[in-house]
Amino acid sequence: MNAPLYTTEILRLAASLPPGTSLAEPHGRGEKRSATCGSVIRTEVRLDGQGRVAEIAQQVQACAFGQASAALVQGSALGRPAEDMRADRAALAAWLGGQGDPPEGFAVLVPARAKTGRHGAMLLSFDALIAALDSAARDPGLRRDDEEKR
């Protein structure tokens, strides 16, 4: 008997994402689209004074695996710097490819590990977040303007 592809935990995570949100005055924005499945994720971030994620908002149009991964990324990003998110993305990609361990909490995605066509959707949230963090790093004036308002 085959195990179900969409487990209760994956569906619960997918359903836990808030409806598409945005941030007032984000420091960075990123958008990524999967060429293989058409999933799209738009991410906005606000950073704290040390460059860590203080707030994150996502608009997610993806399959249940993409949505579940987005929920996991959203939950793990707060308080963490870009380097951590890049390391988690690399760990997830390696694990999906059969090497190493997934980032904490991401083992729930094991049913899709053998479905290589779903890997891009599961990495997309990381890619959009990293693009948003890169956007914030390119324009640190946004954070300075924010600090001057205080």
N, C-alpha and C positions, 0 to 999 in steps of 0.2 A: 504494500500500500504506500502510495506517495504522500509525503508530508505536504500540507497546504503551502502554497507560495506566499499568500498574504495571511500571516498569523494574526491572532487577536492583538498581540502587542504592537505589531506594525500598524494595524488599522487604528489602534488607540492613539499611537503617536501621530499618525497622519491627521486624525480628527482633532488632535489637541492644538494644532496651529491656529492662532487667532486669524480672523479674516484679514486680508491684505491691509497692512497698516503703513503709515509713513511717519517720519519724525519731523518735528518743527526744527528747522535750521540744522539739518544733518551736517556733519563734518565731511562725510564721504558717501558716495553712491557707487553701486556696481550693478551691472545687469549681465547675465549670462544665459545663453540659449544652447540647448543640446541639439547638435546636428543630427543625432541618431533618432531621437524620439520627439523633438519639438518642445520639450519642457522649457519653461522660462522662469528664472528667479531674479527678482530685483531686490537689492538689499541697501539699506541706509544705516549708517553708524554715527554715533557721537562718541567721542573719546574723552577720557579723563586727562588730567594734567601729565600723566606718565605715558600716555599713548595707548592705554588699555581700553578695551571696549566697555563703554559705560551704558550705552543703549544700542539696541539693534531692532530694526523693523524689516520684515520681509513680505514681499508679495510673491506667492508661489503658485505656479501653474504647472503641476507635475503629477506623475503617477503616485500611487500610495508609497512606493519606496522613496521617491524624491521628496514627498511631503514628510515622511517619517525622518529622513535624514535631515531635512530642514529644521524640523522640531528639535532634533538632537543638537544640531549646530547652534540654534538659537539658545538652547539651554546651557551649552558649554562655553559660549563665547564671552559671556559677561565677566569682566574683571581680568581678561587675558589679553596679552599683546599679540600683534600680528605674527611674530615668530612662532608662537604656540599654535596659532591656527594653521600656519603653513606646515608645521610638523604633524599636526593631526590630519591634515589633508593628505600628506605624503604617507602617513601610517595607514590611513583608510585605503588609499590606492594600492599600496603594497599588499595589504591584507586581502583586498578583493582579487588581486592577482595571485594569491596563494602564498604570500610571504608575511611572516611576522604576525603581530597582534593588532586588532583594531584599536582606535582610540576608545577611551573609557565610555561605556554605554552603547557603542555601535555594534557590538556582537549580535544585537537583536536583528540585524539585517542579514544574518547568515542564510536565510532561505534564498536570497537573491544572489548570493556569492557565485553560484554556478551559472547564473544568467548574465553573461557578459554584456548583453544589450541593455541591461539595467544599471550597469556601473556608472555610466555618465550621469544619469539622473541622481544617483546617490552622491556624486562628487560635486554636482552643480551648486549646491548651497555653499559649500566651501569656496568654490571658484568665485561666486558672486560676492561673498563676504571679503575675500582677499582683494578683489577688485575695488570694493568700497574702502577698504583699509589703505590700499595703494592710492586711491583718489584723495583720501584725507592726508596722506603723507606728502602728496604733491602740492597741497595747498594748506600749509600750516597756518596761514593767515586766518583761515576760518576759525581755528581754535583761539587765536589771539583776539579776534573780534569778539568772540564769545566771552573770554575772560575779562575784556575791557567793560562789558556790560554789567559785570558783577559789582 
